Amino acid sequence: MAETNPGHQIYRLPDGKRWEHKGANTSIYQFVPNDAASGGITQKPGIIPSEGYIRPSSSSTASSTPTAYNGTNKEGNDLRYLFGNPPKDMVDIAPNWNMNGAAVTRAYNVPPPSVFYKTQPTLDKVIQA
């Protein structure tokens, strides 16, 4: 993680029924994916529901009260895509209703690129920044 800094970590808990995720600057959220709602074990997180359970970093258990990924604060927008509600101080460049609930990652302090490509990366099409 120190070398790649993925920004958004998402992983299944040992019981297989809940998933947990955390962004670079967010609380730790747990959620139950739709296919596990009936008590089943899940193989993938699927679409992130509109509510999750916050787990304090000092605790091994999450709150029993669900908290909405409401899309109006940084936390909701750093973890779950919500159409028309981009992360704080950002613009949703290509809004897509079909992506509601998708896991998203917001990068902080990312250096700007030094090279841009018009199409395929060939030597004659490289533009230096």
C-alpha positions as CSV (number, residue, x, y, z in Angstrom):
1,M,0.0,0.0,0.0
2,A,2.8,2.4,0.8
3,E,4.1,2.0,-2.8
4,T,0.8,2.1,-4.7
5,N,-1.5,4.2,-2.4
6,P,-4.8,3.0,-4.0
7,G,-6.8,5.8,-2.3
8,H,-9.9,3.5,-1.9
9,Q,-9.5,0.2,-0.2
10,I,-12.4,-2.3,-0.3
11,Y,-12.3,-5.8,1.2
12,R,-14.6,-8.5,2.4
13,L,-14.8,-9.2,6.1
14,P,-14.0,-12.7,7.4
15,D,-17.6,-13.8,7.8
16,G,-18.1,-13.2,4.1
17,K,-21.4,-11.2,4.6
18,R,-20.1,-7.7,4.9
19,W,-17.6,-5.6,3.0
20,E,-15.6,-2.7,4.4
21,H,-14.1,0.2,2.6
22,K,-12.2,3.4,3.4
23,G,-11.0,6.3,1.3
24,A,-7.9,8.4,1.8
25,N,-9.8,10.9,3.9
26,T,-13.0,9.1,5.0
27,S,-14.4,7.1,7.8
28,I,-14.3,3.3,7.6
29,Y,-17.7,2.1,6.2
30,Q,-19.1,-1.4,6.2
31,F,-22.0,-2.4,4.0
32,V,-24.0,-5.5,3.2
33,P,-24.3,-6.0,-0.6
34,N,-27.7,-6.8,-2.1
35,D,-26.9,-10.4,-2.8
36,A,-26.0,-11.0,0.9
37,A,-29.1,-9.4,2.3
38,S,-30.7,-12.9,2.8
39,G,-27.7,-14.1,4.9
40,G,-25.5,-15.4,2.1
41,I,-21.8,-15.1,1.6
42,T,-20.7,-12.8,-1.2
43,Q,-17.8,-13.2,-3.7
44,K,-17.8,-9.6,-4.8
45,P,-19.0,-6.3,-3.4
46,G,-21.3,-5.4,-6.3
47,I,-23.2,-2.1,-6.2
48,I,-22.6,-0.2,-2.9
49,P,-26.0,0.4,-1.2
50,S,-27.0,3.9,-0.3
51,E,-26.3,3.3,3.4
52,G,-23.3,1.9,5.3
53,Y,-22.2,1.3,8.9
54,I,-19.4,3.5,10.2
55,R,-16.7,1.6,12.1
56,P,-14.4,3.7,14.3
57,S,-10.7,3.0,13.6
58,S,-10.3,2.2,17.3
59,S,-13.0,-0.5,17.3
60,S,-13.4,-3.9,15.6
61,T,-17.2,-3.5,15.3
62,A,-19.2,-1.0,13.3
63,S,-22.2,1.0,14.5
64,S,-25.5,-0.7,14.3
65,T,-27.1,2.5,12.9
66,P,-26.9,2.8,9.2
67,T,-25.4,6.1,7.8
68,A,-26.4,7.3,4.3
69,Y,-23.8,8.0,1.7
70,N,-25.7,11.1,1.0
71,G,-23.6,12.7,-1.7
72,T,-23.5,16.0,0.0
73,N,-20.3,15.6,1.9
74,K,-16.8,14.5,1.0
75,E,-17.2,11.0,2.6
76,G,-20.2,9.9,0.5
77,N,-18.6,11.1,-2.7
78,D,-15.2,9.6,-2.0
79,L,-16.5,6.1,-1.7
80,R,-19.8,5.7,-3.7
81,Y,-20.8,7.4,-7.0
82,L,-24.1,9.3,-7.0
83,F,-25.3,10.8,-10.2
84,G,-25.2,14.6,-10.2
85,N,-23.4,14.8,-6.9
86,P,-19.7,14.9,-7.5
87,P,-17.2,15.1,-4.7
88,K,-16.9,18.4,-2.9
89,D,-15.3,21.1,-5.0
90,M,-15.2,18.9,-8.1
91,V,-17.3,18.7,-11.3
92,D,-19.0,15.5,-12.6
93,I,-17.4,15.7,-16.1
94,A,-19.4,12.7,-17.5
95,P,-22.5,12.1,-15.3
96,N,-23.8,8.5,-15.8
97,W,-27.1,7.5,-14.1
98,N,-26.2,3.8,-14.7
99,M,-23.1,4.1,-12.4
100,N,-25.0,4.9,-9.2
101,G,-23.5,2.9,-6.4
102,A,-20.2,2.2,-8.1
103,A,-17.1,2.3,-6.0
104,V,-15.1,5.5,-6.7
105,T,-11.8,6.8,-5.7
106,R,-10.8,10.4,-5.2
107,A,-7.1,11.2,-5.5
108,Y,-5.5,13.8,-3.3
109,N,-2.2,15.6,-3.9
110,V,-1.6,13.8,-7.2
111,P,1.1,15.4,-9.3
112,P,0.0,16.6,-12.7
113,P,1.0,14.5,-15.7
114,S,4.1,15.6,-17.6
115,V,3.2,13.9,-21.0
116,F,-0.1,13.8,-22.9
117,Y,-1.1,11.6,-25.8
118,K,-3.4,12.6,-28.6
119,T,-4.4,9.0,-29.5
120,Q,-1.9,6.1,-29.3
121,P,1.4,6.7,-27.5
122,T,3.8,7.0,-30.5
123,L,6.9,9.2,-30.5
124,D,5.5,11.5,-33.2
125,K,2.3,12.2,-31.2
126,V,3.8,13.0,-27.8
127,I,3.2,16.5,-26.5
128,Q,5.4,17.6,-23.7
129,A,3.7,19.5,-20.9
